[in-house]
Amino acid sequence: RNNFVAAAIGAQHGTKRLPTEKLIAICKQLDRHVVLLGGDNDRETGERIAEAVGAHVINLCGSLSINESAAVVEKAAVVLTHDTGLMHIAAAYRKPIISIWGNTVPAFGMTPYYGSDEVPHELLEHKVWCRPCSKIGYDRCPIGHFSCMRKIEPEKVLTIARQWLHSSIG
């Protein structure tokens, strides 16, 4: 039984990505292996996370094709992701998903689609007055505070992940 967390750490736009220090805090406190997924542009961030956290984090950013990343997602117990393509791949595999939303909002209709199946998923967002600032995203917060992501609490992510990993879901 595969009992690891797949973490899709990248996203096309900076305003869709959780700050690296938040990802480090989450990975440090997970009691399972964490496999980091992302493209070439996520490799350095993956290395920073893996170095800061230790041996239970495996950085595969930039070293897998999309199909290979999908295969990792298929084997994961839980998928932690931003509003990304890998989130949709995880939904296609009926994986429990914790998705973190920054500048975009689930109300735009880009949430994980499971059909009629009841699959555990949690859409985490910090609602601020300026959100959504874009349907797609920006490199940086247009106002400069990036509260939509900076205010996401790692403990909230961890509570959900632990619950799922220690139940029949994970």
CYANA upper distance limits for C-alpha pairs under 8 A (distance plus 0.5 A):
  2 ASN  CA     75 LYS  CA      6.46
  2 ASN  CA     76 ALA  CA      6.52
  2 ASN  CA     77 ALA  CA      6.73
  3 ASN  CA     32 ARG  CA      7.51
  3 ASN  CA     33 HIS  CA      8.20
  3 ASN  CA     76 ALA  CA      6.95
  3 ASN  CA     77 ALA  CA      5.69
  3 ASN  CA    165 LEU  CA      8.04
  3 ASN  CA    170 GLY  CA      7.00
  4 PHE  CA     32 ARG  CA      6.01
  4 PHE  CA     33 HIS  CA      5.47
  4 PHE  CA     34 VAL  CA      6.29
  4 PHE  CA     35 VAL  CA      7.83
  4 PHE  CA     76 ALA  CA      5.93
  4 PHE  CA     77 ALA  CA      6.07
  4 PHE  CA     78 VAL  CA      7.51
  5 VAL  CA     32 ARG  CA      7.38
  5 VAL  CA     33 HIS  CA      6.86
  5 VAL  CA     34 VAL  CA      5.27
  5 VAL  CA     35 VAL  CA      6.76
  5 VAL  CA     76 ALA  CA      6.14
  5 VAL  CA     77 ALA  CA      6.45
  5 VAL  CA     78 VAL  CA      5.53
  5 VAL  CA     79 VAL  CA      6.22
  5 VAL  CA     80 LEU  CA      7.56
  6 ALA  CA     34 VAL  CA      6.31
  6 ALA  CA     35 VAL  CA      5.35
  6 ALA  CA     36 LEU  CA      6.65
  6 ALA  CA     37 LEU  CA      7.50
  6 ALA  CA     72 VAL  CA      7.67
  6 ALA  CA     73 VAL  CA      6.53
  6 ALA  CA     76 ALA  CA      6.24
  6 ALA  CA     77 ALA  CA      8.31
  6 ALA  CA     78 VAL  CA      6.95
  6 ALA  CA     79 VAL  CA      5.33
  6 ALA  CA     80 LEU  CA      6.68
  7 ALA  CA     34 VAL  CA      7.21
  7 ALA  CA     35 VAL  CA      6.49
  7 ALA  CA     36 LEU  CA      5.40
  7 ALA  CA     37 LEU  CA      6.40
  7 ALA  CA     79 VAL  CA      6.36
  7 ALA  CA     80 LEU  CA      5.14
  7 ALA  CA     81 THR  CA      6.27
  8 ALA  CA     36 LEU  CA      6.50
  8 ALA  CA     37 LEU  CA      5.13
  8 ALA  CA     38 GLY  CA      6.31
  8 ALA  CA     79 VAL  CA      8.07
  8 ALA  CA     80 LEU  CA      6.75
  8 ALA  CA     81 THR  CA      5.25
  8 ALA  CA     82 HIS  CA      7.40
  8 ALA  CA     86 LEU  CA      7.27
  8 ALA  CA     87 MET  CA      8.43
  9 ILE  CA     17 ARG  CA      7.61
  9 ILE  CA     18 LEU  CA      8.31
  9 ILE  CA     23 LEU  CA      8.39
  9 ILE  CA     36 LEU  CA      7.02
  9 ILE  CA     37 LEU  CA      6.68
  9 ILE  CA     38 GLY  CA      6.50
  9 ILE  CA     42 ASP  CA      7.76
  9 ILE  CA     46 GLY  CA      8.18
  9 ILE  CA     81 THR  CA      6.92
  9 ILE  CA     82 HIS  CA      7.56
 10 GLY  CA     17 ARG  CA      6.82
 10 GLY  CA     37 LEU  CA      8.01
 10 GLY  CA     38 GLY  CA      5.74
 10 GLY  CA     39 GLY  CA      7.63
 10 GLY  CA     42 ASP  CA      6.37
 10 GLY  CA     82 HIS  CA      7.83
 10 GLY  CA     84 THR  CA      8.37
 11 ALA  CA     16 LYS  CA      6.48
 11 ALA  CA     17 ARG  CA      6.42
 11 ALA  CA     82 HIS  CA      7.19
 11 ALA  CA     83 ASP  CA      7.68
 11 ALA  CA     84 THR  CA      6.35
 12 GLN  CA     16 LYS  CA      7.97
 12 GLN  CA     84 THR  CA      8.18
 12 GLN  CA    137 GLY  CA      8.41
 13 HIS  CA     17 ARG  CA      7.64
 13 HIS  CA    136 ILE  CA      8.18
 13 HIS  CA    137 GLY  CA      5.83
 13 HIS  CA    138 TYR  CA      5.89
 13 HIS  CA    139 ASP  CA      5.75
 14 GLY  CA    137 GLY  CA      7.73
 14 GLY  CA    138 TYR  CA      6.54
 14 GLY  CA    139 ASP  CA      4.92
 14 GLY  CA    140 ARG  CA      6.21
 15 THR  CA    102 GLY  CA      6.47
 15 THR  CA    103 ASN  CA      6.15
 15 THR  CA    137 GLY  CA      6.24
 15 THR  CA    138 TYR  CA      6.03
 15 THR  CA    139 ASP  CA      6.56
 15 THR  CA    140 ARG  CA      6.22
 15 THR  CA    141 CYS  CA      6.55
 15 THR  CA    146 PHE  CA      8.01
 15 THR  CA    149 MET  CA      8.34
 16 LYS  CA     82 HIS  CA      6.95
 16 LYS  CA     83 ASP  CA      7.15
 16 LYS  CA    101 TRP  CA      6.96
 16 LYS  CA    102 GLY  CA      5.41
 16 LYS  CA    103 ASN  CA      6.53
 16 LYS  CA    104 THR  CA      7.74
 16 LYS  CA    137 GLY  CA      7.05
 17 ARG  CA     82 HIS  CA      6.92
 17 ARG  CA    102 GLY  CA      7.50
 17 ARG  CA    149 MET  CA      8.01
 18 LEU  CA     22 LYS  CA      7.03
 18 LEU  CA     23 LEU  CA      7.30
 18 LEU  CA     82 HIS  CA      8.15
 18 LEU  CA    100 ILE  CA      8.09
 18 LEU  CA    102 GLY  CA      8.08
 18 LEU  CA    149 MET  CA      6.12
 18 LEU  CA    150 ARG  CA      7.84
 19 PRO  CA     23 LEU  CA      7.19
 19 PRO  CA    149 MET  CA      7.59
 19 PRO  CA    150 ARG  CA      7.39
 20 THR  CA     24 ILE  CA      6.66
 20 THR  CA     45 THR  CA      7.50
 20 THR  CA     49 ILE  CA      7.71
 21 GLU  CA     25 ALA  CA      6.69
 22 LYS  CA     26 ILE  CA      6.76
 22 LYS  CA    153 GLU  CA      8.33
 22 LYS  CA    154 PRO  CA      6.72
 23 LEU  CA     27 CYS  CA      6.60
 23 LEU  CA     49 ILE  CA      7.74
 23 LEU  CA    154 PRO  CA      8.24
 24 ILE  CA     28 LYS  CA      6.47
 24 ILE  CA     49 ILE  CA      5.93
 24 ILE  CA     52 ALA  CA      7.34
 24 ILE  CA     53 VAL  CA      6.95
 25 ALA  CA     29 GLN  CA      7.07
 25 ALA  CA    154 PRO  CA      6.98
 26 ILE  CA     30 LEU  CA      6.99
 26 ILE  CA    154 PRO  CA      5.93
 26 ILE  CA    155 GLU  CA      7.97
 26 ILE  CA    157 VAL  CA      7.79
 26 ILE  CA    158 LEU  CA      6.94
 27 CYS  CA     34 VAL  CA      7.42
 27 CYS  CA     49 ILE  CA      8.47
 27 CYS  CA     53 VAL  CA      7.14
 27 CYS  CA     57 VAL  CA      7.88
 28 LYS  CA     53 VAL  CA      5.73
 28 LYS  CA     54 GLY  CA      8.43
 29 GLN  CA    158 LEU  CA      7.96
 30 LEU  CA     34 VAL  CA      8.38
 30 LEU  CA    158 LEU  CA      7.55
 30 LEU  CA    162 ARG  CA      8.04
 32 ARG  CA     56 HIS  CA      7.46
 33 HIS  CA     56 HIS  CA      5.16
 33 HIS  CA     57 VAL  CA      6.27
 33 HIS  CA     58 ILE  CA      7.99
 34 VAL  CA     56 HIS  CA      6.75
 34 VAL  CA     57 VAL  CA      5.25
 34 VAL  CA     58 ILE  CA      6.68
 35 VAL  CA     57 VAL  CA      6.40
 35 VAL  CA     58 ILE  CA      5.29
 35 VAL  CA     59 ASN  CA      6.56
 35 VAL  CA     60 LEU  CA      7.33
 36 LEU  CA     46 GLY  CA      6.97
 36 LEU  CA     57 VAL  CA      7.70
 36 LEU  CA     58 ILE  CA      6.56
 36 LEU  CA     59 ASN  CA      5.32
 36 LEU  CA     60 LEU  CA      6.12
 36 LEU  CA     61 CYS  CA      6.66
 37 LEU  CA     59 ASN  CA      7.47
 37 LEU  CA     60 LEU  CA      6.02
 37 LEU  CA     61 CYS  CA      5.30
 37 LEU  CA     62 GLY  CA      8.30
 37 LEU  CA     69 SER  CA      7.15
 38 GLY  CA     42 ASP  CA      5.97
 38 GLY  CA     43 ARG  CA      7.67
 38 GLY  CA     60 LEU  CA      7.75
 38 GLY  CA     61 CYS  CA      4.86
 38 GLY  CA     62 GLY  CA      6.55
 39 GLY  CA     43 ARG  CA      7.23
 39 GLY  CA     61 CYS  CA      5.86
 39 GLY  CA     62 GLY  CA      4.84
 39 GLY  CA     63 SER  CA      8.08
 39 GLY  CA     64 LEU  CA      8.30
 40 ASP  CA     61 CYS  CA      6.81
 40 ASP  CA     62 GLY  CA      4.31
 40 ASP  CA     63 SER  CA      7.89
 41 ASN  CA     62 GLY  CA      7.61
 42 ASP  CA     46 GLY  CA      6.58
 42 ASP  CA     61 CYS  CA      6.30
 42 ASP  CA     62 GLY  CA      7.21
 43 ARG  CA     47 GLU  CA      6.70
 43 ARG  CA     59 ASN  CA      8.17
 43 ARG  CA     60 LEU  CA      8.19
 43 ARG  CA     61 CYS  CA      5.24
 43 ARG  CA     62 GLY  CA      5.89
 44 GLU  CA     48 ARG  CA      6.78
 45 THR  CA     49 ILE  CA      6.74
 46 GLY  CA     50 ALA  CA      6.57
 46 GLY  CA     59 ASN  CA      5.96
 46 GLY  CA     60 LEU  CA      8.17
 46 GLY  CA     61 CYS  CA      6.69
 47 GLU  CA     51 GLU  CA      6.49
 47 GLU  CA     59 ASN  CA      6.92
 48 ARG  CA     52 ALA  CA      6.59
 49 ILE  CA     53 VAL  CA      6.51
 49 ILE  CA     57 VAL  CA      8.37
 50 ALA  CA     54 GLY  CA      6.19
 50 ALA  CA     55 ALA  CA      7.83
 50 ALA  CA     57 VAL  CA      5.86
 50 ALA  CA     58 ILE  CA      7.07
 50 ALA  CA     59 ASN  CA      6.81
 53 VAL  CA     57 VAL  CA      7.26
 60 LEU  CA     64 LEU  CA      7.11
 64 LEU  CA     68 GLU  CA      5.98
 64 LEU  CA     69 SER  CA      6.41
 65 SER  CA     69 SER  CA      6.64
 66 ILE  CA     70 ALA  CA      6.58
 67 ASN  CA     71 ALA  CA      6.79
 68 GLU  CA     72 VAL  CA      6.96
 69 SER  CA     73 VAL  CA      6.79
 70 ALA  CA     74 GLU  CA      6.61
 70 ALA  CA     86 LEU  CA      7.71
 70 ALA  CA     89 ILE  CA      7.03
 70 ALA  CA     90 ALA  CA      8.07
 71 ALA  CA     75 LYS  CA      7.04
 72 VAL  CA     76 ALA  CA      6.86
 73 VAL  CA     79 VAL  CA      7.37
 73 VAL  CA     86 LEU  CA      8.41
 73 VAL  CA     89 ILE  CA      8.20
 73 VAL  CA     90 ALA  CA      6.55
 73 VAL  CA     93 TYR  CA      8.46
 73 VAL  CA     95 LYS  CA      8.41
 74 GLU  CA     90 ALA  CA      7.36
 74 GLU  CA     93 TYR  CA      6.42
 74 GLU  CA     95 LYS  CA      7.77
 76 ALA  CA     95 LYS  CA      8.16
 77 ALA  CA     95 LYS  CA      7.66
 77 ALA  CA     96 PRO  CA      7.78
 77 ALA  CA    165 LEU  CA      7.52
 77 ALA  CA    169 ILE  CA      7.94
 77 ALA  CA    170 GLY  CA      5.15
 78 VAL  CA     95 LYS  CA      6.89
 78 VAL  CA     96 PRO  CA      5.68
 78 VAL  CA     97 ILE  CA      6.55
 78 VAL  CA     98 ILE  CA      8.17
 78 VAL  CA    161 ALA  CA      7.68
 78 VAL  CA    164 TRP  CA      8.04
 78 VAL  CA    165 LEU  CA      7.78
 78 VAL  CA    170 GLY  CA      6.96
 79 VAL  CA     87 MET  CA      8.30
 79 VAL  CA     90 ALA  CA      7.48
 79 VAL  CA     95 LYS  CA      7.34
 79 VAL  CA     96 PRO  CA      6.74
 79 VAL  CA     97 ILE  CA      5.34
 79 VAL  CA     98 ILE  CA      6.74
 80 LEU  CA     97 ILE  CA      6.45
 80 LEU  CA     98 ILE  CA      5.37
 80 LEU  CA     99 SER  CA      6.46
 80 LEU  CA    100 ILE  CA      8.35
 81 THR  CA     86 LEU  CA      7.81
 81 THR  CA     87 MET  CA      6.45
 81 THR  CA     97 ILE  CA      7.80
 81 THR  CA     98 ILE  CA      6.83
 81 THR  CA     99 SER  CA      5.35
 81 THR  CA    100 ILE  CA      6.77
 82 HIS  CA     87 MET  CA      7.52
 82 HIS  CA     99 SER  CA      5.69
 82 HIS  CA    100 ILE  CA      5.27
 82 HIS  CA    101 TRP  CA      6.55
 83 ASP  CA     87 MET  CA      6.97
 83 ASP  CA     99 SER  CA      7.00
 83 ASP  CA    100 ILE  CA      7.14
 83 ASP  CA    101 TRP  CA      6.52
 83 ASP  CA    104 THR  CA      8.39
 83 ASP  CA    110 MET  CA      8.31
 83 ASP  CA    111 THR  CA      8.28
 84 THR  CA     88 HIS  CA      7.49
 85 GLY  CA     89 ILE  CA      6.87
 86 LEU  CA     90 ALA  CA      6.52
 87 MET  CA     91 ALA  CA      6.83
 87 MET  CA     97 ILE  CA      7.82
 87 MET  CA     99 SER  CA      7.73
 87 MET  CA    112 PRO  CA      6.99
 88 HIS  CA     92 ALA  CA      6.73
 88 HIS  CA    111 THR  CA      8.42
 88 HIS  CA    112 PRO  CA      5.99
 88 HIS  CA    113 TYR  CA      7.53
 89 ILE  CA     93 TYR  CA      6.94
 90 ALA  CA     94 ARG  CA      6.77
 90 ALA  CA     95 LYS  CA      5.82
 90 ALA  CA     96 PRO  CA      8.24
 90 ALA  CA     97 ILE  CA      7.62
 91 ALA  CA     95 LYS  CA      6.23
 91 ALA  CA     96 PRO  CA      8.19
 91 ALA  CA     97 ILE  CA      7.91
 91 ALA  CA    112 PRO  CA      5.98
 91 ALA  CA    113 TYR  CA      6.39
 91 ALA  CA    114 TYR  CA      6.22
 92 ALA  CA    113 TYR  CA      7.82
 92 ALA  CA    114 TYR  CA      7.19
 94 ARG  CA    114 TYR  CA      7.01
 94 ARG  CA    119 VAL  CA      6.89
 95 LYS  CA    119 VAL  CA      7.55
 95 LYS  CA    120 PRO  CA      8.33
 96 PRO  CA    119 VAL  CA      6.63
 96 PRO  CA    120 PRO  CA      5.49
 96 PRO  CA    121 HIS  CA      5.78
 96 PRO  CA    169 ILE  CA      8.12
 97 ILE  CA    120 PRO  CA      7.35
 97 ILE  CA    121 HIS  CA      5.14
 97 ILE  CA    122 GLU  CA      6.82
 98 ILE  CA    121 HIS  CA      6.25
 98 ILE  CA    122 GLU  CA      5.35
 98 ILE  CA    123 LEU  CA      6.63
 98 ILE  CA    124 LEU  CA      7.71
 98 ILE  CA    157 VAL  CA      7.83
 98 ILE  CA    160 ILE  CA      8.31
 98 ILE  CA    161 ALA  CA      8.16
 99 SER  CA    121 HIS  CA      8.20
 99 SER  CA    122 GLU  CA      6.74
 99 SER  CA    123 LEU  CA      5.51
 99 SER  CA    124 LEU  CA      6.55
100 ILE  CA    123 LEU  CA      6.59
100 ILE  CA    124 LEU  CA      5.32
100 ILE  CA    125 GLU  CA      6.59
101 TRP  CA    105 VAL  CA      6.88
101 TRP  CA    106 PRO  CA      8.08
101 TRP  CA    123 LEU  CA      7.64
101 TRP  CA    124 LEU  CA      6.57
101 TRP  CA    125 GLU  CA      5.58
101 TRP  CA    126 HIS  CA      8.35
101 TRP  CA    148 CYS  CA      8.33
101 TRP  CA    149 MET  CA      7.98
102 GLY  CA    125 GLU  CA      7.11
102 GLY  CA    126 HIS  CA      8.09
102 GLY  CA    148 CYS  CA      5.66
102 GLY  CA    149 MET  CA      5.79
103 ASN  CA    131 ARG  CA      6.36
103 ASN  CA    132 PRO  CA      5.63
103 ASN  CA    133 CYS  CA      6.12
103 ASN  CA    134 SER  CA      6.75
103 ASN  CA    135 LYS  CA      8.22
103 ASN  CA    137 GLY  CA      6.80
103 ASN  CA    148 CYS  CA      7.07
104 THR  CA    108 PHE  CA      8.10
104 THR  CA    131 ARG  CA      7.64
104 THR  CA    132 PRO  CA      5.66
104 THR  CA    133 CYS  CA      7.54
104 THR  CA    134 SER  CA      6.68
104 THR  CA    135 LYS  CA      6.14
104 THR  CA    136 ILE  CA      7.40
104 THR  CA    137 GLY  CA      7.50
105 VAL  CA    125 GLU  CA      8.34
105 VAL  CA    131 ARG  CA      8.13
105 VAL  CA    132 PRO  CA      6.59
105 VAL  CA    135 LYS  CA      8.43
106 PRO  CA    110 MET  CA      6.51
106 PRO  CA    111 THR  CA      6.01
106 PRO  CA    123 LEU  CA      8.05
108 PHE  CA    135 LYS  CA      8.00
114 TYR  CA    118 GLU  CA      7.88
114 TYR  CA    119 VAL  CA      7.51
124 LEU  CA    152 ILE  CA      8.23
124 LEU  CA    157 VAL  CA      8.50
125 GLU  CA    148 CYS  CA      7.52
125 GLU  CA    149 MET  CA      8.23
125 GLU  CA    152 ILE  CA      7.41
126 HIS  CA    147 SER  CA      8.14
126 HIS  CA    148 CYS  CA      5.65
126 HIS  CA    149 MET  CA      7.43
126 HIS  CA    151 LYS  CA      6.84
126 HIS  CA    152 ILE  CA      6.55
127 LYS  CA    131 ARG  CA      7.25
127 LYS  CA    148 CYS  CA      6.99
128 VAL  CA    147 SER  CA      7.67
128 VAL  CA    148 CYS  CA      6.77
131 ARG  CA    148 CYS  CA      7.82
133 CYS  CA    137 GLY  CA      8.10
133 CYS  CA    142 PRO  CA      8.41
134 SER  CA    138 TYR  CA      7.99
138 TYR  CA    142 PRO  CA      8.00
140 ARG  CA    144 GLY  CA      7.85
140 ARG  CA    146 PHE  CA      8.39
141 CYS  CA    145 HIS  CA      7.15
141 CYS  CA    146 PHE  CA      5.78
146 PHE  CA    150 ARG  CA      6.54
147 SER  CA    151 LYS  CA      5.90
148 CYS  CA    152 ILE  CA      7.64
152 ILE  CA    156 LYS  CA      8.26
153 GLU  CA    157 VAL  CA      7.52
154 PRO  CA    158 LEU  CA      6.62
155 GLU  CA    159 THR  CA      6.46
156 LYS  CA    160 ILE  CA      7.09
157 VAL  CA    161 ALA  CA      6.69
158 LEU  CA    162 ARG  CA      6.35
159 THR  CA    163 GLN  CA      6.64
160 ILE  CA    164 TRP  CA      6.76
161 ALA  CA    165 LEU  CA      6.46
162 ARG  CA    166 HIS  CA      6.43
163 GLN  CA    167 SER  CA      6.73
164 TRP  CA    168 SER  CA      7.85
164 TRP  CA    169 ILE  CA      5.96
164 TRP  CA    170 GLY  CA      5.91
165 LEU  CA    169 ILE  CA      7.07
165 LEU  CA    170 GLY  CA      4.68
166 HIS  CA    170 GLY  CA      6.97
